[in-house]
Amino acid sequence: MTEKLSDAICERAEGPPADGKRAYVILYDSEAKGFGLRTTKAGAKSFIFNYRIGGVERRFTIGTFKKPWKVAAARAQALRLRGLVDQGIDPQGEKHEMRIAPTINDLIDHWRTVHARRNRLRTIKENERLIRQWIKPEFGARRVADVRTTAIEALHHKIGTRTPTRANRVIALLSKMFALAVRAEWCDRNPCNGVDRNYEEPRTRYLKPPELARLTEALAAHKNRQTANAVRLLLLTGCCKNELLTATWNQFDLDVEEGIWTKPSSHTKQRREHKLPLSPLAVELLTAIREEQRRVTEAYNATRRPGQPKREPPVHVFPDRTGTAPLTDIRDWPQLRAAAGLAGLRLHDLRHSHASILASAGLSLPIIGALLGHTQPSTIARYSHLFVDPLRAATGKVAEAVGVAGGKVVSLYKGDAGTA
């Protein structure tokens, strides 16, 4: 039976008898071929579209009557589907593709498998925090191809009103994910492209000579020798905190005339092996730490109870209390810097201080970059401001040569009293 469907007709439509064999009846529309209302025994009503493609009859369920579909909208949808069929496109296939289209949650899993495992542990933890706090709640169930630049900008602004730097990190992480999505052909473009980042003021904190002297005194008086030695090595080597805390003794060659620390690629930012020459003072300190660990181990083994297993010297330069794993942080650093009167100084600023001492000694940026393990010119250039003191000293020597007195330039030639 066919007639022009209306909302009133659909409202009155009834399903098959409760005692009948049929589970539903279909009332077809006379205006749009294949379009109809299906009513079940229980009275549930939905719009359907029947069509034939490739010699096979198929049925597409448009949606439920009334909520959200009214007759006019459902008929328009049926006509659109008829247009697809006329072009040889199977609407059920299109519906299936939409249903299985990858979501941001799928993209996160893909990113974890393909990219995240290459990152350092600290970076992985920070990225997971950003995913849990911002990315999943905002985009998780959305299809990758549906995310637009305007949505990315809105999230960036939302986070940036309170934490501008964190907002930049979220967008940077999303950008990496969408780059993978483009490569996997899950979307046509990266919606993070063109999103303006918040300005970040680079940190330029480094220790002045009086501050360095105060820190040295505080280190000598600090009760926790492990913390004091770790901070001393951060200053002596210019390494990152995590590089030092995860360092194992097999990375160090202390028995040669000039010590070498070979940092494995998995521990360095540039993802390549880095051989760092050690100063005699650093070699002396590391040797003392190793000998102390051996003495403690030997003392324990000599006094251990019967049946207790022997201990081996720690594998890590800075082991935790168990002696089997590395320290995860230098927890009493706040107390140490307070004792030195250096409020706000970060452990990473010690790396910057190491670079400033090298710059003051007249070493070039490429040499400083090589010692710190940097390979990108843009990264090395961040230390260019440290050359102010040596440059001032250099200009001072010029002033001495020229001779400046009372704001007037004195002639260099003997017997010439001319002034300018």
C-alpha positions in Angstrom: 0.0 0.0 0.0 1.3 3.4 -0.9 0.1 7.0 -0.2 1.8 10.3 0.5 3.0 10.0 4.0 2.4 12.8 6.5 3.1 13.2 10.2 -0.6 12.6 11.0 -0.7 9.4 8.9 2.5 8.1 10.6 1.0 9.0 14.0 -2.1 6.8 13.3 -0.2 3.9 11.7 -0.5 0.6 13.5 1.7 -2.4 13.6 0.7 -6.0 12.8 -1.6 -8.0 15.1 0.1 -9.2 18.3 -0.9 -12.8 17.5 0.3 -12.6 13.8 3.4 -14.0 12.3 4.7 -10.7 10.9 7.0 -8.6 13.1 6.3 -5.4 11.3 4.4 -3.7 8.5 5.7 -1.0 6.1 3.6 1.9 4.8 5.3 3.1 1.6 5.3 6.7 0.4 3.9 7.6 -3.0 6.3 10.5 -3.5 9.7 9.0 -3.0 10.3 5.5 -4.4 11.5 3.0 -1.7 10.7 5.4 1.2 8.4 4.2 3.9 7.4 3.9 7.6 8.0 0.6 9.4 5.9 -0.1 12.4 6.6 -3.1 14.7 4.2 -5.1 16.9 5.4 -3.1 19.9 4.4 0.1 18.1 8.0 1.3 17.4 8.1 3.4 14.2 11.1 4.2 12.0 11.6 5.5 8.4 13.3 3.1 6.0 14.6 3.3 2.4 14.5 0.2 0.2 16.7 0.1 -3.0 18.3 -2.4 -5.3 22.0 -2.2 -6.3 24.1 -4.7 -8.2 21.0 -6.9 -8.4 20.7 -7.1 -4.6 17.8 -5.6 -2.7 18.9 -3.7 0.5 17.2 -1.7 3.2 18.6 1.4 4.8 17.1 2.6 8.2 16.9 6.4 8.2 15.8 6.9 11.8 13.0 6.9 14.3 9.7 8.7 13.6 9.2 11.9 15.5 12.4 11.9 17.4 14.5 13.0 15.6 12.8 12.5 12.2 9.7 14.1 10.8 8.2 13.0 7.4 9.6 15.9 5.4 13.2 15.5 6.6 13.1 11.7 6.2 11.7 12.0 2.7 14.5 14.4 1.8 17.0 12.0 3.1 15.4 9.2 1.1 15.7 11.3 -2.1 19.4 12.0 -1.3 20.0 8.2 -0.9 18.1 7.6 -4.2 20.6 10.0 -5.8 23.5 7.9 -4.5 22.0 4.7 -5.8 21.5 6.2 -9.2 25.2 7.0 -9.2 26.1 3.4 -8.3 26.9 4.2 -4.7 25.6 1.9 -2.0 24.2 3.9 0.9 24.7 1.0 3.3 28.4 0.9 2.4 28.6 4.7 3.0 26.9 4.2 6.3 29.3 1.4 7.3 32.3 3.6 6.4 30.9 6.4 8.6 30.3 3.9 11.4 33.9 2.5 11.3 35.6 5.9 10.7 38.5 6.2 13.1 37.9 8.5 16.1 40.4 10.5 18.1 40.5 7.6 20.6 41.6 5.4 17.8 44.2 8.0 16.8 45.6 8.1 20.3 46.0 4.3 20.3 47.7 4.6 16.9 50.0 7.3 18.1 51.0 5.3 21.2 51.9 2.4 19.0 53.8 4.2 16.2 55.3 7.3 17.8 55.1 7.5 21.6 57.4 4.5 22.3 60.3 6.6 20.8 59.9 9.2 23.5 61.7 9.4 26.9 59.8 8.1 29.9 59.3 11.6 31.2 57.9 12.8 27.9 55.6 9.8 27.7 54.2 10.6 31.2 53.7 14.2 30.4 51.9 13.4 27.1 49.6 10.9 28.8 48.7 13.6 31.4 47.7 16.0 28.5 45.7 13.2 26.8 43.9 12.4 30.0 43.2 16.0 31.1 42.4 17.7 27.7 42.5 15.7 24.5 40.2 12.7 25.4 37.5 14.8 27.2 37.4 17.3 24.4 37.7 15.1 21.2 37.9 11.4 22.2 34.7 10.1 20.6 34.8 12.5 17.6 35.8 11.2 14.2 39.3 12.3 13.1 38.1 13.6 9.8 35.5 15.8 11.5 37.9 17.8 13.7 38.4 21.3 12.3 40.9 24.0 13.0 38.3 26.2 14.7 37.8 23.4 17.3 41.6 23.2 17.9 41.8 27.0 18.3 38.9 26.9 20.8 40.7 24.3 22.9 44.0 26.2 22.7 42.2 29.4 23.9 40.4 27.5 26.7 43.6 26.1 28.1 45.7 29.2 27.4 43.6 31.5 29.5 45.2 29.9 32.6 48.3 28.1 31.4 49.6 29.4 28.1 52.6 27.1 27.9 50.4 24.0 28.6 48.1 25.1 25.8 51.1 25.1 23.4 52.1 21.6 24.5 48.6 20.2 23.9 48.5 21.6 20.4 52.0 20.3 19.7 50.9 16.9 20.8 47.7 17.0 18.7 49.7 18.2 15.7 52.0 15.1 15.9 48.9 12.9 16.1 47.2 14.5 13.2 50.4 14.2 11.1 50.2 10.5 11.6 46.5 10.6 10.7 47.2 12.3 7.4 49.9 9.7 6.7 47.4 7.0 7.4 44.8 8.7 5.2 42.4 9.1 8.1 42.0 12.8 7.2 43.1 15.1 4.4 44.9 17.8 6.4 46.4 18.6 9.8 43.8 20.9 11.5 46.6 22.1 13.9 48.4 23.9 11.1 47.9 27.6 11.3 47.0 27.7 15.0 48.9 30.6 16.6 50.9 29.5 19.6 51.2 31.5 22.8 54.4 33.4 23.3 56.8 31.7 25.7 59.5 33.8 27.3 62.8 31.7 27.2 64.4 31.1 30.6 67.8 32.8 30.9 68.5 32.2 34.6 72.1 31.3 35.4 74.3 31.6 38.5 76.4 34.7 38.9 79.8 34.1 40.6 78.6 35.2 44.1 75.5 32.9 43.8 77.8 30.0 42.7 79.9 30.6 45.7 76.9 30.5 48.0 75.7 27.3 46.4 79.1 25.7 46.8 79.1 26.5 50.5 75.5 25.1 50.9 76.6 21.9 49.2 79.5 21.5 51.6 77.2 21.9 54.6 74.3 19.8 53.2 73.6 16.6 55.2 72.5 14.5 52.3 75.7 13.7 50.4 73.9 12.0 47.6 71.9 15.1 46.8 75.1 17.3 47.2 77.1 15.1 44.8 74.2 15.0 42.3 74.0 18.8 42.2 77.8 19.1 41.9 77.8 16.8 38.9 75.0 18.7 37.3 77.2 21.8 37.5 80.4 20.0 36.4 78.9 18.2 33.4 76.0 20.4 32.3 73.9 17.3 31.8 70.1 17.1 32.2 68.8 15.8 35.6 67.3 12.6 34.1 70.5 11.8 32.3 72.3 11.9 35.6 69.8 10.1 37.7 69.4 7.2 35.2 73.2 7.0 34.5 74.8 3.6 35.2 78.4 2.9 36.0 79.1 1.1 32.7 78.5 4.4 30.9 81.7 5.9 32.5 85.3 5.3 31.7 87.1 6.7 34.7 90.3 4.8 34.4 91.7 6.6 31.4 93.8 9.8 31.7 90.8 11.9 30.7 87.4 10.4 31.8 84.6 9.9 29.3 80.8 9.7 29.9 79.1 7.8 27.0 75.4 8.7 27.2 73.3 6.1 25.4 70.9 7.4 22.7 67.9 6.4 24.7 68.8 8.8 27.5 69.6 11.9 25.4 67.3 14.5 23.9 68.9 14.3 20.5 68.4 10.5 20.3 72.0 9.8 19.5 75.0 8.6 21.5 76.8 11.4 23.2 80.4 11.2 24.4 81.1 13.8 27.0 84.7 14.5 28.2 84.9 14.8 32.0 86.9 17.3 33.9 89.5 16.0 36.4 87.2 17.2 39.2 84.2 15.3 37.8 86.4 12.1 37.5 87.6 12.6 41.1 84.0 13.0 42.4 82.7 10.0 40.4 85.6 7.8 41.6 84.9 8.8 45.2 81.2 8.0 44.8 82.0 4.6 43.3 84.5 3.7 46.0 82.0 4.7 48.7 79.4 2.5 47.2 81.8 -0.4 47.2 82.8 0.1 50.8 79.2 0.2 51.9 78.4 -3.0 50.0 81.5 -4.8 51.4 80.6 -3.7 54.9 77.0 -5.1 54.5 78.3 -8.4 53.1 80.7 -8.8 56.0 78.0 -8.3 58.6 75.0 -9.9 56.9 73.1 -12.6 58.7 73.5 -16.3 57.7 71.2 -17.1 54.8 71.0 -13.5 53.6 72.1 -13.2 50.0 75.2 -11.1 49.1 74.8 -7.7 47.7 76.5 -6.4 44.6 77.5 -2.7 44.3 74.7 -0.6 42.8 74.4 -0.5 39.0 73.3 3.2 39.1 75.5 6.1 40.1 72.6 7.4 42.1 70.5 4.5 43.3 67.3 4.7 45.4 67.0 3.2 48.9 66.6 -0.3 47.5 69.9 0.0 45.6 68.3 -1.7 42.6 66.7 1.2 40.8 67.7 4.8 40.1 66.6 7.9 42.0 63.5 9.5 40.3 64.1 13.0 41.7 66.3 15.2 43.9 63.6 15.8 46.5 65.6 18.0 48.9 66.7 20.5 46.2 64.2 23.1 47.6 65.9 23.0 51.0 69.4 23.2 49.4 68.6 26.2 47.2 66.9 27.9 50.2 70.1 27.4 52.3 72.0 29.1 49.4 69.5 32.0 49.1 68.6 31.0 45.5 64.8 31.0 45.6 63.2 30.0 42.3 66.4 28.5 40.8 65.6 25.3 38.9 67.8 22.2 38.7 67.8 22.8 34.9 69.2 26.3 35.5 72.5 24.6 36.6 72.8 23.4 33.0 72.4 26.9 31.8 75.0 28.0 34.4 77.4 25.4 33.1 77.0 27.0 29.6 77.5 30.5 31.0 80.9 29.5 32.5 82.0 28.0 29.2 80.9 31.2 27.4 82.8 33.3 29.9 85.9 31.2 29.3 85.6 32.3 25.6 84.4 29.0 24.1 82.3 29.3 20.9 78.7 28.4 20.6 79.4 25.2 18.5 81.8 23.9 21.3 79.2 24.7 24.0 76.5 23.0 21.9 78.7 19.9 21.5 79.5 19.6 25.2 75.8 20.0 26.1 74.8 17.5 23.4 72.8 19.9 21.2 72.7 19.3 17.4 70.2 21.9 16.2 71.6 25.5 15.6 68.4 27.0 16.9 68.9 25.1 20.2 72.5 26.2 20.5 71.6 29.8 19.7 69.7 30.1 23.0 73.0 30.5 24.8 74.2 33.4 22.7 73.1 35.9 25.4 75.7 34.4 27.7 78.4 36.1 25.7 77.6 39.5 27.1 80.3 39.4 29.8 83.2 38.2 27.5 82.0 40.7 24.8 82.0 43.5 27.4 85.5 42.5 28.5 86.6 42.5 24.9 85.2 46.0 24.3 86.9 47.0 27.6 90.2 46.1 26.1 89.5 48.3 23.1 88.6 51.1 25.5 92.0 50.6 27.2 93.7 50.8 23.9 91.9 53.8 22.7 92.0 55.6 26.1 88.8 57.2 27.4 89.0 59.9 30.1 86.3 62.3 31.1 84.1 61.4 28.2 86.8 62.5 25.7 88.8 60.3 23.4 92.6 60.7 24.0 94.8 60.4 21.0 97.0 57.3 20.8 99.9 59.2 19.3 102.5 60.5 21.7 102.9 64.2 21.7 99.4 64.8 20.1 97.1 66.5 22.6 94.2 66.8 20.2 90.8 65.9 21.5 87.4 65.1 19.9 
